[in-house]
């Protein structure tokens, strides 16, 4: 007759330890592969084709931009992006061209190129649709009347309403 009061104890064997270690590392490797895939899949690309050549022109471009004395501000009003470009006296500036790329910093799926036009108050406006909450970047390239290229990356934060 078998005594039912005896309890069988769990015995940790080498097979169990091997299964625990293999499972642990499989989870770690799986998470790392997922994160690497996500990082590569959302990376928008290079900022410049040749960073050395770009660095040689940086100081001259920065000096030319600072000489303009412009103050640039953005505002989102519903589905309209308002871009104000003012000179050192606070007056609105008329420029040769305005190009912008509005998008998220983490991916390019929502990128859009707003078509700016100058409003009667001197500001530049563009229809951008309803933007989701969170961080957005406006990569701005403005050409002044004298041909000087003015470039900025302007962060825009849209809060939940």
SEGUFI-505672 format. One record per residue: x, y, z of N, C-alpha, C in turn; residue number from 1. Coordinates in nm, 3 decimals, m for minus. Layout:
BEGIN
X, Y, Z, X, Y, Z, X, Y, Z, NUM
...
***
This chain:
BEGIN
0.083, m0.116, 0.000, 0.000, 0.000, 0.000, 0.089, 0.124, 0.000, 1
0.044, 0.226, m0.075, 0.123, 0.347, m0.088, 0.077, 0.447, 0.017, 2
0.177, 0.508, 0.082, 0.146, 0.609, 0.184, 0.120, 0.742, 0.115, 3
0.000, 0.796, 0.127, m0.037, 0.920, 0.059, 0.014, 1.043, 0.132, 4
0.067, 1.030, 0.246, 0.119, 1.145, 0.321, 0.254, 1.189, 0.269, 5
0.322, 1.105, 0.196, 0.451, 1.143, 0.139, 0.430, 1.237, 0.021, 6
0.506, 1.347, 0.019, 0.499, 1.441, m0.091, 0.623, 1.425, m0.176, 7
0.603, 1.427, m0.307, 0.720, 1.418, m0.393, 0.782, 1.556, m0.404, 8
0.912, 1.564, m0.391, 0.983, 1.691, m0.399, 1.035, 1.711, m0.541, 9
1.037, 1.838, m0.584, 1.088, 1.871, m0.716, 1.240, 1.865, m0.711, 10
1.296, 1.800, m0.809, 1.441, 1.789, m0.815, 1.490, 1.869, m0.935, 11
1.575, 1.968, m0.909, 1.631, 2.053, m1.014, 1.748, 1.977, m1.078, 12
1.729, 1.944, m1.204, 1.832, 1.867, m1.274, 1.905, 1.957, m1.374, 13
2.004, 1.903, m1.434, 2.080, 1.976, m1.535, 1.994, 2.015, m1.654, 14
1.899, 1.930, m1.689, 1.808, 1.961, m1.800, 1.724, 2.083, m1.768, 15
1.678, 2.095, m1.645, 1.600, 2.211, m1.604, 1.683, 2.338, m1.610, 16
1.804, 2.332, m1.560, 1.893, 2.450, m1.561, 1.923, 2.491, m1.705, 17
1.949, 2.394, m1.790, 1.975, 2.424, m1.932, 1.853, 2.491, m1.995, 18
1.733, 2.443, m1.968, 1.611, 2.502, m2.023, 1.592, 2.645, m1.973, 19
1.622, 2.671, m1.847, 1.610, 2.807, m1.790, 1.709, 2.901, m1.857, 20
1.834, 2.860, m1.871, 1.937, 2.945, m1.931, 1.907, 2.971, m2.078, 21
1.869, 2.868, m2.152, 1.836, 2.885, m2.294, 1.715, 2.977, m2.310, 22
1.613, 2.961, m2.228, 1.494, 3.047, m2.234, 1.531, 3.192, m2.204, 23
1.613, 3.213, m2.104, 1.655, 3.348, m2.066, 1.725, 3.417, m2.184, 24
1.823, 3.351, m2.241, 1.896, 3.411, m2.352, 1.811, 3.424, m2.478, 25
1.717, 3.333, m2.499, 1.627, 3.344, m2.615, 1.541, 3.469, m2.604, 26
1.492, 3.499, m2.484, 1.413, 3.621, m2.463, 1.499, 3.745, m2.487, 27
1.619, 3.748, m2.433, 1.709, 3.863, m2.449, 1.743, 3.884, m2.597, 28
1.780, 3.778, m2.666, 1.815, 3.789, m2.808, 1.692, 3.830, m2.891, 29
1.576, 3.775, m2.859, 1.452, 3.810, m2.930, 1.418, 3.958, m2.914, 30
1.430, 4.011, m2.794, 1.403, 4.154, m2.770, 1.504, 4.239, m2.845, 31
1.630, 4.202, m2.841, 1.733, 4.279, m2.912, 1.708, 4.280, m3.063, 32
1.671, 4.167, m3.119, 1.642, 4.161, m3.263, 1.522, 4.248, m3.297, 33
1.418, 4.245, m3.214, 1.301, 4.329, m3.236, 1.338, 4.477, m3.230, 34
1.416, 4.518, m3.131, 1.456, 4.659, m3.117, 1.544, 4.703, m3.234, 35
1.635, 4.617, m3.279, 1.720, 4.652, m3.393, 1.636, 4.667, m3.520, 36
1.541, 4.576, m3.541, 1.452, 4.585, m3.657, 1.370, 4.713, m3.652, 37
1.317, 4.746, m3.535, 1.237, 4.869, m3.521, 1.322, 4.993, m3.546, 38
1.444, 4.995, m3.497, 1.532, 5.110, m3.516, 1.567, 5.129, m3.663, 39
1.598, 5.023, m3.731, 1.634, 5.033, m3.872, 1.512, 5.068, m3.957, 40
1.397, 5.014, m3.922, 1.276, 5.037, m3.999, 1.222, 5.179, m3.988, 41
1.254, 5.250, m3.879, 1.201, 5.385, m3.861, 1.306, 5.493, m3.883, 42
1.430, 5.458, m3.912, 1.534, 5.559, m3.931, 1.512, 5.630, m4.063, 43
1.495, 5.764, m4.060, 1.461, 5.835, m4.183, 1.577, 5.849, m4.282, 44
1.699, 5.829, m4.239, 1.810, 5.837, m4.333, 1.916, 5.937, m4.289, 45
2.005, 5.964, m4.379, 2.117, 6.053, m4.350, 2.075, 6.198, m4.360, 46
2.140, 6.283, m4.282, 2.118, 6.426, m4.290, 2.195, 6.486, m4.408, 47
2.312, 6.434, m4.432, 2.396, 6.485, m4.540, 2.474, 6.369, m4.601, 48
2.505, 6.380, m4.729, 2.575, 6.270, m4.796, 2.722, 6.262, m4.752, 49
2.785, 6.378, m4.733, 2.924, 6.379, m4.695, 2.943, 6.479, m4.582, 50
2.954, 6.428, m4.459, 2.960, 6.516, m4.343, 3.088, 6.599, m4.340, 51
3.196, 6.549, m4.396, 3.321, 6.626, m4.397, 3.307, 6.751, m4.483, 52
3.251, 6.736, m4.601, 3.231, 6.851, m4.691, 3.135, 6.951, m4.627, 53
3.028, 6.900, m4.566, 2.931, 6.989, m4.500, 2.996, 7.065, m4.386, 54
3.086, 7.002, m4.313, 3.151, 7.069, m4.200, 3.244, 7.181, m4.246, 55
3.297, 7.171, m4.366, 3.387, 7.275, m4.418, 3.311, 7.405, m4.448, 56
3.182, 7.394, m4.477, 3.100, 7.510, m4.511, 3.020, 7.562, m4.392, 57
3.021, 7.490, m4.282, 2.933, 7.520, m4.170, 2.955, 7.659, m4.113, 58
3.079, 7.694, m4.081, 3.105, 7.824, m4.018, 3.064, 7.941, m4.106, 59
3.091, 7.932, m4.235, 3.054, 8.041, m4.326, 2.901, 8.053, m4.336, 60
2.832, 7.940, m4.343, 2.685, 7.943, m4.350, 2.625, 7.997, m4.220, 61
2.681, 7.957, m4.108, 2.631, 8.005, m3.978, 2.649, 8.155, m3.966, 62
2.764, 8.207, m4.005, 2.791, 8.351, m3.999, 2.695, 8.428, m4.089, 63
2.670, 8.377, m4.210, 2.578, 8.443, m4.303, 2.436, 8.443, m4.247, 64
2.394, 8.334, m4.187, 2.260, 8.328, m4.127, 2.245, 8.425, m4.011, 65
2.347, 8.430, m3.924, 2.342, 8.520, m3.810, 2.343, 8.666, m3.853, 66
2.408, 8.696, m3.965, 2.413, 8.834, m4.015, 2.274, 8.881, m4.059, 67
2.187, 8.789, m4.097, 2.051, 8.828, m4.134, 1.974, 8.885, m4.015, 68
2.005, 8.837, m3.895, 1.939, 8.885, m3.774, 1.792, 8.845, m3.763, 69
1.756, 8.735, m3.823, 1.616, 8.692, m3.824, 1.576, 8.621, m3.697, 70
1.451, 8.641, m3.660, 1.388, 8.567, m3.551, 1.273, 8.488, m3.612, 71
1.276, 8.358, m3.599, 1.177, 8.272, m3.662, 1.094, 8.205, m3.553, 72
0.961, 8.210, m3.570, 0.871, 8.146, m3.475, 0.761, 8.073, m3.551, 73
0.712, 7.964, m3.493, 0.602, 7.889, m3.554, 0.486, 7.879, m3.457, 74
0.370, 7.857, m3.515, 0.249, 7.839, m3.436, 0.154, 7.751, m3.516, 75
0.082, 7.665, m3.447, m0.019, 7.582, m3.512, m0.155, 7.635, m3.469, 76
m0.237, 7.669, m3.566, m0.373, 7.716, m3.540, m0.469, 7.625, m3.615, 77
m0.520, 7.524, m3.544, m0.606, 7.424, m3.609, m0.526, 7.342, m3.708, 78
m0.556, 7.358, m3.838, m0.485, 7.286, m3.943, m0.392, 7.377, m4.021, 79
m0.360, 7.494, m3.964, m0.274, 7.591, m4.031, m0.143, 7.608, m3.955, 80
m0.034, 7.598, m4.027, 0.099, 7.625, m3.973, 0.132, 7.770, m4.005, 81
0.164, 7.848, m3.902, 0.197, 7.990, m3.919, 0.345, 8.007, m3.890, 82
0.417, 8.063, m3.986, 0.560, 8.085, m3.974, 0.585, 8.235, m3.979, 83
0.642, 8.288, m3.870, 0.674, 8.430, m3.863, 0.824, 8.448, m3.875, 84
0.866, 8.528, m3.972, 1.008, 8.560, m3.989, 1.021, 8.711, m3.973, 85
1.090, 8.752, m3.868, 1.107, 8.894, m3.839, 1.254, 8.930, m3.838, 86
1.284, 9.053, m3.880, 1.423, 9.100, m3.876, 1.455, 9.152, m3.736, 87
1.574, 9.205, m3.716, 1.618, 9.250, m3.584, 1.533, 9.365, m3.531, 88
1.466, 9.440, m3.619, 1.378, 9.550, m3.577, 1.237, 9.500, m3.544, 89
1.209, 9.372, m3.569, 1.078, 9.315, m3.542, 0.983, 9.322, m3.658, 90
1.028, 9.368, m3.774, 0.943, 9.378, m3.893, 0.942, 9.246, m3.968, 91
0.828, 9.216, m4.033, 0.817, 9.095, m4.113, 0.912, 9.101, m4.231, 92
0.966, 8.986, m4.266, 1.064, 8.975, m4.375, 0.997, 8.909, m4.495, 93
1.022, 8.964, m4.613, 0.979, 8.900, m4.737, 1.100, 8.827, m4.793, 94
1.080, 8.701, m4.832, 1.192, 8.618, m4.876, 1.168, 8.569, m5.018, 95
1.275, 8.516, m5.077, 1.268, 8.461, m5.213, 1.188, 8.330, m5.215, 96
1.219, 8.241, m5.122, 1.148, 8.113, m5.117, 1.150, 8.056, m4.976, 97
1.047, 7.977, m4.947, 1.035, 7.907, m4.819, 1.006, 7.761, m4.849, 98
1.089, 7.672, m4.796, 1.065, 7.528, m4.808, 1.067, 7.470, m4.668, 99
0.974, 7.384, m4.640, 0.971, 7.319, m4.510, 0.934, 7.173, m4.523, 100
0.984, 7.094, m4.431, 0.947, 6.953, m4.421, 0.901, 6.933, m4.277, 101
0.773, 6.904, m4.261, 0.714, 6.886, m4.130, 0.693, 6.738, m4.106, 102
0.746, 6.688, m3.996, 0.730, 6.546, m3.966, 0.775, 6.513, m3.826, 103
0.759, 6.389, m3.793, 0.804, 6.338, m3.664, 0.955, 6.315, m3.669, 104
1.015, 6.315, m3.552, 1.159, 6.293, m3.546, 1.194, 6.145, m3.561, 105
1.098, 6.057, m3.535, 1.129, 5.914, m3.529, 1.097, 5.835, m3.654, 106
1.015, 5.889, m3.743, 0.982, 5.816, m3.865, 0.938, 5.914, m3.973, 107
0.926, 5.865, m4.094, 0.892, 5.951, m4.208, 0.751, 5.928, m4.260, 108
0.673, 5.843, m4.195, 0.539, 5.810, m4.244, 0.447, 5.932, m4.250, 109
0.461, 6.024, m4.156, 0.372, 6.139, m4.149, 0.434, 6.266, m4.206, 110
0.549, 6.256, m4.272, 0.615, 6.374, m4.328, 0.528, 6.441, m4.433, 111
0.533, 6.573, m4.435, 0.461, 6.650, m4.536, 0.539, 6.776, m4.568, 112
0.523, 6.824, m4.689, 0.590, 6.945, m4.734, 0.486, 7.056, m4.746, 113
0.475, 7.141, m4.644, 0.375, 7.247, m4.648, 0.404, 7.346, m4.761, 114
0.299, 7.392, m4.828, 0.312, 7.494, m4.934, 0.284, 7.630, m4.869, 115
0.390, 7.704, m4.841, 0.378, 7.832, m4.771, 0.340, 7.944, m4.868, 116
0.254, 8.032, m4.819, 0.222, 8.155, m4.892, 0.220, 8.269, m4.790, 117
0.257, 8.388, m4.835, 0.265, 8.500, m4.743, 0.127, 8.561, m4.722, 118
0.089, 8.576, m4.596, m0.041, 8.633, m4.559, m0.029, 8.785, m4.554, 119
m0.141, 8.853, m4.538, m0.144, 8.999, m4.537, m0.068, 9.058, m4.418, 120
m0.057, 8.982, m4.308, 0.017, 9.032, m4.191, 0.167, 9.009, m4.201, 121
0.213, 8.954, m4.312, 0.356, 8.930, m4.333, 0.403, 8.791, m4.296, 122
0.321, 8.717, m4.221, 0.359, 8.580, m4.183, 0.336, 8.487, m4.302, 123
0.398, 8.372, m4.297, 0.380, 8.270, m4.400, 0.291, 8.161, m4.341, 124
0.192, 8.117, m4.417, 0.099, 8.016, m4.369, 0.094, 7.899, m4.465, 125
0.058, 7.784, m4.411, 0.043, 7.663, m4.492, m0.058, 7.571, m4.423, 126
m0.137, 7.503, m4.503, m0.231, 7.405, m4.451, m0.155, 7.273, m4.429, 127
m0.166, 7.218, m4.308, m0.093, 7.096, m4.276, m0.182, 6.982, m4.229, 128
m0.311, 7.006, m4.225, m0.400, 6.902, m4.174, m0.393, 6.898, m4.024, 129
m0.473, 6.814, m3.965, m0.478, 6.802, m3.820, m0.362, 6.715, m3.775, 130
m0.273, 6.772, m3.695, m0.154, 6.700, m3.649, m0.184, 6.628, m3.519, 131
m0.133, 6.507, m3.506, m0.150, 6.431, m3.383, m0.065, 6.489, m3.272, 132
m0.100, 6.455, m3.151, m0.026, 6.510, m3.039, 0.116, 6.453, m3.034, 133
0.205, 6.529, m2.972, 0.343, 6.486, m2.955, 0.441, 6.580, m3.021, 134
0.562, 6.532, m3.039, 0.671, 6.613, m3.094, 0.673, 6.606, m3.246, 135
0.689, 6.723, m3.308, 0.702, 6.738, m3.452, 0.824, 6.825, m3.477, 136
0.883, 6.811, m3.594, 0.995, 6.896, m3.634, 0.962, 6.962, m3.766, 137
0.991, 7.092, m3.774, 0.982, 7.163, m3.901, 1.126, 7.190, m3.945, 138
1.167, 7.124, m4.051, 1.300, 7.147, m4.109, 1.281, 7.254, m4.215, 139
1.333, 7.371, m4.185, 1.305, 7.490, m4.263, 1.426, 7.533, m4.344, 140
1.404, 7.567, m4.469, 1.508, 7.623, m4.555, 1.448, 7.744, m4.626, 141
1.495, 7.862, m4.589, 1.446, 7.987, m4.644, 1.561, 8.053, m4.720, 142
1.530, 8.106, m4.837, 1.630, 8.179, m4.915, 1.595, 8.327, m4.909, 143
1.688, 8.406, m4.856, 1.668, 8.550, m4.844, 1.675, 8.616, m4.982, 144
1.631, 8.741, m4.989, 1.635, 8.813, m5.117, 1.776, 8.825, m5.172, 145
1.877, 8.828, m5.082, 2.015, 8.838, m5.130, 2.077, 8.702, m5.164, 146
1.996, 8.594, m5.153, 2.044, 8.460, m5.188, 2.099, 8.380, m5.070, 147
2.103, 8.439, m4.951, 2.153, 8.368, m4.834, 2.055, 8.259, m4.793, 148
2.107, 8.139, m4.771, 2.025, 8.026, m4.728, 2.017, 8.027, m4.575, 149
1.896, 8.021, m4.524, 1.869, 8.022, m4.381, 1.804, 7.889, m4.346, 150
1.870, 7.809, m4.262, 1.819, 7.676, m4.229, 1.801, 7.663, m4.079, 151
1.690, 7.603, m4.041, 1.662, 7.578, m3.901, 1.581, 7.450, m3.888, 152
1.597, 7.385, m3.774, 1.508, 7.276, m3.734, 1.432, 7.330, m3.614, 153
1.301, 7.344, m3.632, 1.219, 7.404, m3.527, 1.131, 7.295, m3.466, 154
1.151, 7.264, m3.338, 1.065, 7.165, m3.274, 0.928, 7.226, m3.244, 155
0.824, 7.148, m3.268, 0.686, 7.190, m3.240, 0.623, 7.082, m3.155, 156
0.563, 7.121, m3.043, 0.497, 7.023, m2.957, 0.347, 7.046, m2.962, 157
0.274, 6.942, m2.997, 0.128, 6.947, m3.000, 0.077, 6.874, m2.875, 158
0.005, 6.947, m2.789, m0.045, 6.886, m2.666, m0.186, 6.831, m2.687, 159
m0.222, 6.739, m2.601, m0.356, 6.681, m2.605, m0.456, 6.787, m2.561, 160
m0.570, 6.790, m2.627, m0.669, 6.893, m2.594, m0.777, 6.838, m2.508, 161
***
